[in-house]
Amino acid sequence: MFPKKNRITKTGFDELLKKGQVFHSPYFSLRCLKKNDTVPKFAFVVSKKVAKNAVDRNVLRRRGYSALREIGILKEKNKWIGFSVAFFFKKEAKNLGFKETEKGIEELLRKVS
């Protein structure tokens, strides 16, 4: 989990879903919205269609946050300042290991920038 200042709020999430630009990969979908915030904000969404058990959904979500930390996304603050980014896991991502998850997220972030 990221610090609270780096997480998307409920109202911010609603705005992101309505106005955000969408990017796709085989394992993830990404919605991105440039705002006038002072810090980057991120979220991971795992639906019940992807993983039935809450434990499995939380594992995938934690794996996503860890992958972002490994990539060093918060250290590149100048590049991502003001962006709200939400990752949506697809069914195919359920069987990925940590390194594959990290690689998939990194490729998707390259599409955005």
C-alpha positions as CSV (number, residue, x, y, z in Angstrom):
1,M,0.0,0.0,0.0
2,F,1.2,3.5,-0.8
3,P,1.0,6.4,1.6
4,K,-2.5,8.0,1.7
5,K,-1.3,11.0,-0.3
6,N,-0.4,8.7,-3.2
7,R,-3.7,6.9,-3.3
8,I,-6.8,7.8,-5.4
9,T,-9.8,9.0,-3.4
10,K,-13.4,7.9,-4.2
11,T,-14.2,11.2,-5.9
12,G,-10.9,11.2,-7.8
13,F,-11.6,7.6,-8.9
14,D,-15.1,8.5,-10.2
15,E,-13.5,11.4,-12.2
16,L,-10.8,9.1,-13.5
17,L,-13.3,6.6,-14.8
18,K,-15.3,9.2,-16.6
19,K,-12.5,11.3,-18.1
20,G,-9.4,9.1,-18.0
21,Q,-7.5,7.9,-21.1
22,V,-7.4,4.1,-21.4
23,F,-4.4,1.9,-22.3
24,H,-4.5,-1.9,-22.6
25,S,-2.0,-4.8,-22.4
26,P,-2.6,-8.5,-22.3
27,Y,-2.7,-8.6,-18.5
28,F,-3.8,-5.1,-17.4
29,S,-5.9,-2.1,-18.4
30,L,-4.8,1.3,-17.3
31,R,-6.7,4.5,-16.9
32,C,-4.7,7.7,-16.7
33,L,-5.8,11.3,-16.0
34,K,-3.6,14.4,-15.8
35,K,-4.8,16.7,-12.9
36,N,-3.4,19.6,-11.0
37,D,-2.3,17.6,-8.0
38,T,1.1,18.0,-6.4
39,V,1.8,14.2,-6.1
40,P,1.1,11.2,-8.3
41,K,-1.8,9.0,-7.3
42,F,-2.2,5.2,-8.0
43,A,-4.8,2.5,-7.5
44,F,-5.1,-1.2,-8.3
45,V,-8.5,-2.8,-9.0
46,V,-9.1,-6.6,-9.0
47,S,-12.7,-7.6,-9.7
48,K,-14.4,-10.7,-8.4
49,K,-14.4,-12.0,-12.0
50,V,-10.6,-12.1,-11.9
51,A,-10.3,-13.7,-8.4
52,K,-13.2,-15.0,-6.4
53,N,-11.5,-15.0,-3.0
54,A,-10.7,-11.7,-1.2
55,V,-7.3,-13.2,-0.3
56,D,-6.4,-13.8,-3.9
57,R,-7.6,-10.3,-4.9
58,N,-5.5,-8.7,-2.1
59,V,-2.4,-10.7,-3.1
60,L,-2.7,-9.4,-6.7
61,R,-3.3,-5.8,-5.5
62,R,-0.3,-6.0,-3.1
63,R,1.8,-7.5,-5.9
64,G,0.9,-4.5,-8.1
65,Y,1.9,-2.0,-5.4
66,S,5.2,-3.8,-4.8
67,A,5.9,-3.8,-8.5
68,L,5.4,-0.1,-8.7
69,R,7.8,0.3,-5.7
70,E,10.4,-1.8,-7.4
71,I,10.1,0.2,-10.6
72,G,10.7,3.3,-8.5
73,I,7.7,5.2,-9.6
74,L,7.6,7.4,-6.5
75,K,11.2,8.4,-7.0
76,E,10.4,9.7,-10.5
77,K,8.1,12.3,-9.0
78,N,8.8,14.9,-11.6
79,K,7.6,12.7,-14.4
80,W,4.3,11.6,-12.8
81,I,3.3,14.7,-10.8
82,G,-0.3,15.4,-11.2
83,F,-1.2,12.0,-12.7
84,S,-3.9,9.7,-11.4
85,V,-3.3,6.2,-12.6
86,A,-5.5,3.1,-12.0
87,F,-4.5,-0.4,-13.0
88,F,-7.3,-3.0,-13.7
89,F,-6.2,-6.6,-13.6
90,K,-7.5,-8.9,-16.3
91,K,-8.2,-12.7,-15.8
92,E,-4.9,-13.6,-17.5
93,A,-2.9,-11.7,-14.8
94,K,-4.0,-14.1,-12.1
95,N,-1.4,-16.7,-12.9
96,L,1.5,-14.2,-13.3
97,G,4.5,-14.3,-11.0
98,F,5.9,-11.1,-9.5
99,K,8.5,-10.5,-12.2
100,E,6.0,-10.9,-15.0
101,T,3.6,-8.5,-13.2
102,E,6.4,-6.0,-12.8
103,K,7.4,-6.2,-16.5
104,G,3.7,-5.9,-17.6
105,I,3.2,-2.8,-15.5
106,E,6.4,-1.2,-16.7
107,E,5.5,-1.8,-20.3
108,L,2.1,-0.2,-19.8
109,L,3.6,2.8,-18.1
110,R,5.9,3.3,-21.0
111,K,2.9,3.5,-23.3
112,V,1.5,6.3,-21.2
113,S,4.7,8.4,-21.1
